[in-house]
Every structure is written in C-alpha cells, then in structure tokens.
C-alpha cells in the first residue's frame, strides 16, 4: 500500500488571502500614523507624536498577525502501513495502527477523527468537512491503511 499525505485545501486559500489582507490593511493604516497623538487637555498639546518607528511597528504587527493566521495552514496527516502522523494547528501525534480502533468522520463533525483503543479521540484537522470529496478520499485512504495493518 502507498503512503498517504493530506493537507486542508480551502482553509489554505482563506488563510492566505486573509493574512495578505491583514498585512495590507496594517500597512495602509501605518501611513495614517502621523502628527500629534493624544488629546489636548486644558490648552496643553497632545501627549506625543507618531514617528517612522511607529509606522514600522504597525507594519510589523500586521506581519505577525498574518503569520498567526497562516498557522491554520499547518495541519497535515501522513500515514503508511506502520502508522499515522497527525499534525494539527497546535500539537501533533505519532500513532502506530495497533492503537487505532477506527477512523471516523461523523456527519456533523468539522473534521475527521481517530478513535483510539483507550476511548480517546484524536482530531485530524487536515481532513475538514469543508473540503468535501477531498476529505472523504483522505478518510477512505486512512481506513484502507488501517484495515491493511489490522489484517497483517
């Protein structure tokens, strides 16, 4: 049996577009940072003024937020006849097939899951319901590998 490797599809387009939009927005906002900052109080001038460093910081903040959004492109599932490696947005799992009871993709679930022998469940964020047929193909491939490992 061949190795399988799946990553989410639609979230990559959404996260990429959103991250680029955030960087552009923060860059445009940074050009609006000039002049006095704060309010006049009893005839006193504002408390400070914006400098070029403030504009650079605003752009840097946009880049950091964009990178945070791109973290949602991180999920991946890889499997072979030995086991399955699941990498989610935060954390990951390396599991041999002998600890996996079933590969599940319930009707109202946002993503597939591995049901383990100790009644725990591991979410597979790489196989998301919004990806429809792609996710179903991924679950079928994982089930085929699981079944082949159980038969061996």
C-alpha positions as CSV (number, residue, x, y, z in Angstrom):
1,X,0.0,0.0,0.0
2,X,1.2,3.5,-0.7
3,X,1.8,6.3,1.8
4,X,-0.9,9.0,2.1
5,X,-0.3,12.7,2.7
6,X,-3.2,15.1,3.1
7,X,-3.4,18.9,4.0
8,X,-6.5,21.0,4.2
9,X,-7.5,22.7,1.0
10,X,-10.0,25.6,1.4
11,X,-8.5,26.9,4.6
12,X,-5.2,27.4,2.8
13,X,-6.9,29.8,0.3
14,X,-8.9,31.6,3.0
15,X,-6.0,31.9,5.5
16,X,-3.6,33.1,2.7
17,X,-6.0,35.7,1.4
18,X,-6.9,36.9,5.0
19,X,-3.2,37.1,6.0
20,X,-2.3,39.1,2.9
21,X,-5.3,41.4,3.6
22,X,-4.3,42.0,7.2
23,X,-0.7,42.9,6.2
24,X,-2.0,45.3,3.5
25,X,-4.5,46.8,6.0
26,X,-1.9,47.4,8.7
27,X,0.5,48.9,6.1
28,X,-2.2,51.3,4.9
29,X,-3.1,52.2,8.5
30,X,0.6,52.8,9.2
31,X,0.7,55.6,6.6
32,X,-2.1,57.3,8.6
33,X,0.1,57.5,11.7
34,X,1.5,61.0,11.7
35,X,1.2,64.2,13.7
36,X,0.1,64.5,17.3
37,X,-1.1,61.7,19.4
38,X,-3.5,62.2,22.3
39,X,-6.0,64.9,23.1
40,X,-5.5,68.5,24.1
41,X,-6.2,69.0,27.8
42,X,-6.7,72.4,29.2
43,X,-4.8,74.1,26.4
44,X,-1.9,71.6,26.7
45,X,-0.7,70.0,23.4
46,X,-1.1,66.2,22.8
47,X,1.0,63.8,24.7
48,X,3.3,62.8,21.8
49,X,3.6,62.4,18.1
50,X,3.9,59.5,15.8
51,X,7.3,58.7,14.2
52,X,8.5,56.5,11.5
53,X,9.3,53.8,14.1
54,X,5.6,53.7,15.0
55,X,4.7,53.2,11.3
56,X,7.2,50.3,11.1
57,X,5.8,48.8,14.3
58,X,2.3,48.9,12.8
59,X,3.5,47.1,9.7
60,X,5.4,44.6,11.8
61,X,2.3,44.0,13.9
62,X,0.4,43.3,10.7
63,X,3.0,40.8,9.6
64,X,2.9,39.0,12.9
65,X,-0.9,38.7,12.8
66,X,-0.7,37.5,9.3
67,X,1.8,34.8,10.3
68,X,-0.6,33.8,13.1
69,X,-3.4,33.4,10.6
70,X,-1.1,31.3,8.4
71,X,-0.7,28.8,11.3
72,X,-4.1,27.5,10.3
73,X,-2.4,26.1,7.1
74,X,-0.2,23.9,9.3
75,X,-2.4,20.8,9.7
76,X,-1.2,17.6,7.9
77,X,-1.8,13.9,8.1
78,X,0.7,11.4,6.9
79,X,0.2,7.6,7.1
80,X,1.8,4.5,5.9
81,X,1.5,0.8,6.7
82,X,3.2,1.3,10.0
83,X,1.1,4.1,11.5
84,X,-0.2,7.6,11.2
85,X,1.3,11.0,12.0
86,X,-1.2,13.8,12.7
87,X,-0.1,17.5,12.9
88,X,-2.8,19.9,13.9
89,X,-2.6,23.7,14.4
90,X,-1.2,23.1,17.9
91,X,0.5,19.8,18.6
92,X,0.7,16.5,16.8
93,X,0.6,12.8,17.3
94,X,2.6,9.8,16.0
95,X,0.5,6.7,16.4
96,X,1.0,3.1,15.3
97,X,-2.0,1.5,13.7
98,X,-2.3,-1.1,16.5
99,X,-3.6,1.7,18.9
100,X,-6.2,3.0,16.5
101,X,-9.7,1.4,16.8
102,X,-11.3,3.3,13.9
103,X,-11.0,6.3,11.5
104,X,-14.2,8.3,11.9
105,X,-15.8,11.2,10.1
106,X,-19.2,11.8,11.7
107,X,-21.9,13.6,9.7
108,X,-21.8,16.8,11.8
109,X,-18.1,16.8,12.7
110,X,-15.9,19.6,11.3
111,X,-13.0,17.2,10.8
112,X,-12.1,13.5,10.8
113,X,-11.0,11.7,14.0
114,X,-9.0,8.7,15.0
115,X,-10.7,6.7,17.7
116,X,-8.1,5.0,19.9
117,X,-8.3,1.8,21.9
118,X,-8.4,3.6,25.2
119,X,-11.5,5.5,24.1
120,X,-9.6,8.7,23.4
121,X,-10.2,10.6,20.1
122,X,-7.6,12.5,18.1
123,X,-8.9,15.1,15.7
124,X,-7.4,15.3,12.2
125,X,-7.6,18.9,11.2
126,X,-6.1,18.2,7.8
127,X,-9.3,16.4,6.8
128,X,-12.0,19.1,7.2
129,X,-15.7,18.8,6.2
130,X,-15.5,22.0,4.1
131,X,-13.1,20.1,1.7
132,X,-15.9,17.6,1.0
133,X,-14.7,15.0,-1.5
134,X,-11.1,15.6,-0.8
135,X,-11.7,14.9,2.9
136,X,-13.7,11.8,2.1
137,X,-10.9,10.5,-0.1
138,X,-8.5,11.1,2.7
139,X,-10.6,9.2,5.2
140,X,-11.0,6.3,2.8
141,X,-7.3,6.2,2.3
142,X,-6.7,6.2,6.0
143,X,-9.3,3.5,6.5
144,X,-7.7,1.3,3.8
145,X,-4.3,1.6,5.5
146,X,-5.8,0.9,8.9
147,X,-7.6,-2.2,7.6
148,X,-4.5,-3.4,5.9
149,X,-2.5,-3.0,9.1
150,X,-5.2,-4.9,11.1
151,X,-5.2,-7.8,8.6
152,X,-1.4,-8.1,8.7
